[in-house]
Amino acid sequence: MKKSLGTLVAVLLTSTTLFANLPCESSADSENSFLGMWGMDIAGGGVAWLHVHEKQGFLDGELLWIGGSVLPVSHIYTVDEHTLVVTRTDERVHEKGDMEKERKHIRTWTLRMTKTGDAIIGTMIGPSWDGTGEQINNFKGKRMPPVGAAPDLSTIKYGKPKQLFNGKDTKGWRPIDPNKANGFKVVNGTLQNEPVQPENGAYLSYGNLRTEEEFNDFNLKLEVNVPKGNNSGVYLKGLYEIQVVDSYGSALDSHNMGALYSRITPKEAAEKPGGKWQTLDITLVERHLTVILNGKKIIDNQAVDGPTGGAMSSDVFAPGPIYLQGDHGNVAYRNIVLTPVL
């Protein structure tokens, strides 16, 4: 029996829809060219990092955008072999009165990027952070090579130790942003940060302190005292934040003392109560991290996939400074010694 043209069109459309909704099997010939890790520098300042991976034929990913934690994306898809679209969302709950239910407000940002070889350019568009307008950020980046196998640390040779802080002044250090307030000062042989807000007047934005010198791989030893309820961080090469925070008594988490912020969770809790001096012994070699906190190895030669929030650059191979976070809370440092890897 003949079918009408309309019936045939309907059948074809239905079949196309069914096949379009089926996951595609991966193969060497059809593997998505966006798979992998991408480091991005944002116009006007800031760093982003994107990990694109595939599971059972569907794309997924994690995104770091300027600050905060590495978070799962909300959605990710390819428009064609050269174009990728990523969305991230943030949910806020607005408190209402007794007669009204809580209302969730979801904000969405969309990243659209175009790839040429191992380089990308793109734009992120979404609501401004305070919700009063729209923000548009342009960025460019490139594919990051795989981290590779863990190095044999027993074969590593070191140079001469460098004392980064002399206990007398801040020689060898400078603010990252000279336009922000500087809360760092030398007190009784320690480098202290005290970001005090004025009792009256506008909020003061405090900046971070960095070494003048830049380094490749190294071992870094220091002592730190973070008062109860306070927070800071030590950045390696200006890229990777070792968390400094009063987390004594907390369950293991990638935001605790000695963790690689939002990336690597310590394998055991070794922090002391807030207000006590603590020791950090940090080794960074070939994008692998070892952290010994108060004599206990809490991170053991683990791979570092990419920068953490607050990174100064997306280039994980370039030398960079040690920088101390100064915009969060009170903290004191002393005996800061770096020994470079030869």
C-alpha positions as CSV (number, residue, x, y, z in Angstrom):
1,M,0.0,0.0,0.0
2,K,1.4,3.5,-0.9
3,K,2.0,5.9,1.9
4,S,1.4,9.6,1.5
5,L,4.4,12.0,1.3
6,G,3.4,13.5,4.7
7,T,3.4,10.0,6.3
8,L,6.9,9.3,4.9
9,V,8.2,12.6,6.2
10,A,6.8,11.9,9.6
11,V,8.4,8.5,9.8
12,L,11.8,9.9,8.7
13,L,11.6,12.7,11.3
14,T,10.7,10.2,14.1
15,S,13.5,7.9,13.1
16,T,16.0,10.8,13.1
17,T,14.9,11.9,16.5
18,L,15.3,8.4,17.9
19,F,18.8,8.0,16.6
20,A,19.8,11.5,17.7
21,N,19.0,10.6,21.3
22,L,21.0,7.4,21.3
23,P,24.6,7.7,22.8
24,C,27.3,7.3,20.2
25,E,29.9,4.6,20.7
26,S,33.4,5.9,21.0
27,S,36.1,4.8,18.6
28,A,39.6,5.8,17.6
29,D,38.2,7.4,14.5
30,S,35.3,9.3,16.1
31,E,36.9,10.3,19.4
32,N,36.0,13.9,20.4
33,S,38.9,16.2,19.7
34,F,38.1,18.3,22.8
35,L,38.8,15.5,25.2
36,G,41.5,16.4,27.6
37,M,42.5,19.4,29.8
38,W,42.6,23.0,28.7
39,G,44.3,25.9,30.4
40,M,42.8,29.4,29.7
41,D,43.8,33.0,30.3
42,I,41.0,35.4,30.7
43,A,41.2,38.9,29.1
44,G,41.5,41.5,31.9
45,G,43.0,38.9,34.4
46,G,42.1,35.5,35.8
47,V,42.7,31.9,34.9
48,A,40.3,29.1,33.9
49,W,40.8,25.4,33.5
50,L,38.5,22.8,31.8
51,H,38.6,19.1,31.8
52,V,36.6,17.4,29.1
53,H,36.1,13.6,29.3
54,E,33.7,11.0,28.1
55,K,31.7,8.2,29.7
56,Q,29.5,5.8,27.9
57,G,29.4,8.0,24.9
58,F,28.4,11.2,26.7
59,L,30.6,14.3,27.3
60,D,31.2,15.5,30.9
61,G,33.6,18.0,32.5
62,E,34.9,20.0,35.4
63,L,35.6,23.7,35.3
64,L,37.6,26.2,37.3
65,W,36.7,29.8,36.6
66,I,39.1,32.4,38.2
67,G,38.5,31.6,41.9
68,G,36.8,29.1,44.1
69,S,36.8,25.4,43.6
70,V,36.9,23.1,40.6
71,L,33.3,22.2,40.0
72,P,31.3,19.8,37.7
73,V,29.8,21.6,34.6
74,S,26.1,21.7,34.2
75,H,26.1,20.7,30.6
76,I,28.6,20.3,27.8
77,Y,28.2,19.5,24.1
78,T,29.9,20.0,20.7
79,V,28.3,22.0,18.0
80,D,30.7,20.6,15.5
81,E,34.3,19.3,15.5
82,H,35.6,22.8,16.1
83,T,33.1,24.3,18.6
84,L,32.3,23.4,22.2
85,V,29.6,24.8,24.5
86,V,29.8,24.5,28.3
87,T,27.3,25.8,30.9
88,R,27.9,26.2,34.6
89,T,25.2,27.1,37.1
90,D,25.1,28.5,40.6
91,E,22.1,28.1,42.9
92,R,21.0,30.5,45.6
93,V,18.2,30.1,48.1
94,H,16.4,33.3,48.9
95,E,14.9,33.4,52.4
96,K,11.2,34.4,52.4
97,G,8.7,35.3,55.2
98,D,6.7,32.8,57.2
99,M,3.9,32.7,54.7
100,E,6.2,32.0,51.7
101,K,8.3,29.1,50.8
102,E,12.1,29.4,50.1
103,R,12.8,30.2,46.5
104,K,15.8,28.9,44.6
105,H,17.4,31.2,42.1
106,I,19.7,29.6,39.5
107,R,22.2,31.6,37.5
108,T,23.7,30.2,34.3
109,W,26.9,31.1,32.5
110,T,27.7,29.9,29.0
111,L,31.1,29.3,27.6
112,R,31.4,28.9,23.8
113,M,34.8,28.1,22.4
114,T,36.4,27.4,19.0
115,K,39.3,25.1,18.6
116,T,42.1,25.4,16.0
117,G,44.6,22.6,16.5
118,D,45.5,22.6,20.3
119,A,44.5,26.3,20.8
120,I,41.1,27.7,21.7
121,I,39.5,31.1,21.9
122,G,36.1,31.8,23.4
123,T,33.6,33.9,25.3
124,M,31.9,33.4,28.6
125,I,28.5,35.2,28.9
126,G,26.2,35.3,32.0
127,P,24.9,37.4,34.8
128,S,27.3,39.6,36.7
129,W,28.3,38.1,40.1
130,D,26.0,40.6,42.0
131,G,23.1,39.9,39.6
132,T,22.7,43.5,38.5
133,G,23.8,43.1,34.9
134,E,25.6,40.9,32.3
135,Q,29.3,40.1,32.2
136,I,31.2,39.0,29.0
137,N,34.6,37.6,29.3
138,N,36.9,36.7,26.4
139,F,39.5,34.0,26.8
140,K,42.2,32.1,25.0
141,G,44.0,28.9,25.9
142,K,45.6,25.7,24.8
143,R,45.5,22.0,25.5
144,M,47.5,20.8,28.5
145,P,49.7,17.7,28.0
146,P,49.0,14.8,30.3
147,V,50.7,15.0,33.7
148,G,52.6,11.8,33.2
149,A,54.0,9.2,35.6
150,A,55.0,10.1,39.1
151,P,58.8,11.0,39.4
152,D,61.1,8.9,41.5
153,L,61.8,11.4,44.2
154,S,64.8,9.4,45.5
155,T,66.7,10.4,42.3
156,I,66.0,14.2,42.5
157,K,69.0,16.4,43.1
158,Y,68.6,19.8,44.8
159,G,70.5,23.0,44.7
160,K,71.4,25.4,47.5
161,P,68.6,26.4,49.9
162,K,67.3,29.9,49.6
163,Q,65.9,31.8,52.6
164,L,62.9,33.6,51.2
165,F,62.1,35.6,54.4
166,N,64.9,37.1,56.5
167,G,62.8,37.9,59.6
168,K,63.7,41.6,59.4
169,D,61.8,43.1,56.5
170,T,60.0,42.1,53.3
171,K,63.0,42.3,51.0
172,G,62.5,40.0,48.1
173,W,58.7,40.3,48.3
174,R,56.1,42.7,46.7
175,P,52.4,43.0,46.5
176,I,50.9,41.4,43.4
177,D,48.4,44.3,43.0
178,P,49.9,47.6,44.3
179,N,46.5,49.2,44.1
180,K,45.1,47.0,46.9
181,A,45.8,47.4,50.6
182,N,48.7,45.5,52.0
183,G,48.1,43.8,55.4
184,F,51.6,42.1,55.6
185,K,54.2,43.4,58.1
186,V,57.1,42.0,60.0
187,V,56.5,41.5,63.7
188,N,59.0,39.9,66.0
189,G,60.7,37.9,63.2
190,T,57.5,36.7,61.6
191,L,55.7,37.8,58.5
192,Q,52.1,38.6,59.6
193,N,49.0,39.4,57.7
194,E,46.3,41.4,59.4
195,P,43.6,42.6,56.9
196,V,41.9,45.1,59.2
197,Q,38.7,46.8,58.0
198,P,38.0,50.4,59.0
199,E,35.2,51.0,61.6
200,N,33.7,53.6,59.3
201,G,34.1,53.9,55.6
202,A,34.4,51.8,52.5
203,Y,35.4,48.1,52.6
204,L,39.2,47.7,52.0
205,S,40.2,45.0,49.5
206,Y,43.5,43.5,50.6
207,G,46.0,42.0,48.2
208,N,48.4,39.1,48.1
209,L,52.2,39.1,48.6
210,R,54.6,37.4,46.2
211,T,58.3,36.7,45.9
212,E,60.3,38.8,43.4
213,E,62.0,35.7,42.2
214,E,60.3,32.9,40.3
215,F,61.0,29.2,40.5
216,N,60.5,25.9,38.7
217,D,60.4,22.7,40.7
218,F,61.4,22.8,44.4
219,N,61.1,21.8,48.0
220,L,59.5,24.5,50.2
221,K,59.7,24.4,54.0
222,L,57.9,26.9,56.3
223,E,56.1,27.4,59.5
224,V,52.7,28.9,59.8
225,N,50.3,30.0,62.5
226,V,46.7,30.5,61.5
227,P,44.4,31.7,64.4
228,K,41.1,30.0,65.1
229,G,38.6,30.7,62.4
230,N,41.1,32.2,59.9
231,N,42.1,31.3,56.4
232,S,45.1,31.9,54.0
233,G,47.0,30.0,51.4
234,V,50.5,29.4,50.0
235,Y,50.7,29.4,46.2
236,L,53.4,27.3,44.5
237,K,54.7,28.9,41.2
238,G,51.7,31.3,41.5
239,L,49.5,28.4,40.3
240,Y,48.7,25.9,43.1
241,E,47.2,26.8,46.4
242,I,48.2,24.8,49.5
243,Q,45.4,25.6,51.8
244,V,46.2,27.3,55.1
245,V,43.1,27.3,57.3
246,D,41.9,26.4,60.8
247,S,40.3,23.0,60.0
248,Y,41.3,21.2,63.2
249,G,38.7,18.6,64.1
250,S,37.0,18.7,60.6
251,A,36.4,15.6,58.4
252,L,38.9,15.1,55.6
253,D,38.3,17.5,52.8
254,S,40.1,19.0,49.9
255,H,39.6,22.4,51.5
256,N,41.4,21.5,54.8
257,M,44.9,22.5,56.1
258,G,47.6,21.2,53.8
259,A,45.3,20.2,51.0
260,L,45.8,21.2,47.4
261,Y,42.7,23.5,47.3
262,S,39.7,21.7,45.9
263,R,41.9,19.2,44.0
264,I,43.7,16.8,46.4
265,T,42.3,15.8,49.8
266,P,44.9,14.9,52.5
267,K,45.0,11.1,53.3
268,E,44.9,11.9,57.0
269,A,44.3,14.8,59.3
270,A,47.5,16.2,60.7
271,E,46.6,19.8,61.6
272,K,46.9,21.4,65.0
273,P,44.4,23.6,66.7
274,G,44.2,27.2,65.5
275,G,46.7,29.5,67.0
276,K,49.6,27.0,67.1
277,W,52.7,27.0,64.9
278,Q,52.6,24.3,62.3
279,T,55.2,23.0,59.8
280,L,54.7,22.5,56.1
281,D,57.2,20.5,54.0
282,I,56.1,20.8,50.3
283,T,57.8,19.2,47.2
284,L,56.7,20.0,43.7
285,V,58.4,18.0,41.0
286,E,57.1,17.4,37.4
287,R,53.6,18.4,38.3
288,H,53.4,16.0,41.2
289,L,52.9,17.2,44.8
290,T,54.1,15.9,48.2
291,V,53.0,17.6,51.4
292,I,54.2,16.8,54.9
293,L,52.2,18.6,57.6
294,N,53.5,18.5,61.1
295,G,55.7,15.5,60.3
296,K,52.9,13.4,58.6
297,K,52.9,12.8,54.9
298,I,49.3,13.8,53.9
299,I,49.8,14.0,50.1
300,D,52.3,11.5,48.6
301,N,53.7,12.4,45.1
302,Q,50.2,12.9,43.6
303,A,49.5,14.3,40.2
304,V,48.4,17.9,39.9
305,D,45.9,18.2,37.0
306,G,45.8,22.0,36.8
307,P,45.8,25.4,38.5
308,T,43.7,26.2,41.6
309,G,41.4,29.2,42.1
310,G,43.4,32.4,42.3
311,A,46.2,31.2,39.9
312,M,48.2,33.9,38.2
313,S,48.7,32.0,34.9
314,S,47.5,29.0,33.1
315,D,51.0,28.0,32.0
316,V,52.0,25.0,34.2
317,F,55.4,24.8,32.7
318,A,56.6,28.4,33.2
319,P,58.5,29.4,36.4
320,G,56.4,31.3,38.9
321,P,56.6,32.9,42.4
322,I,55.6,31.8,45.8
323,Y,52.7,33.9,46.9
324,L,50.9,34.3,50.2
325,Q,47.2,34.9,50.3
326,G,46.4,38.2,52.0
327,D,42.7,38.8,51.3
328,H,41.1,36.2,53.7
329,G,42.2,36.5,57.3
330,N,45.0,36.7,59.9
331,V,48.0,34.5,59.5
332,A,51.7,34.5,60.4
333,Y,54.7,32.8,58.6
334,R,58.3,32.3,59.5
335,N,61.4,30.2,58.5
336,I,60.4,30.1,54.8
337,V,63.1,28.2,52.9
338,L,63.0,27.1,49.3
339,T,65.5,24.5,47.8
340,P,65.3,24.4,44.0
341,V,65.4,21.2,42.0
342,L,68.4,21.0,39.7
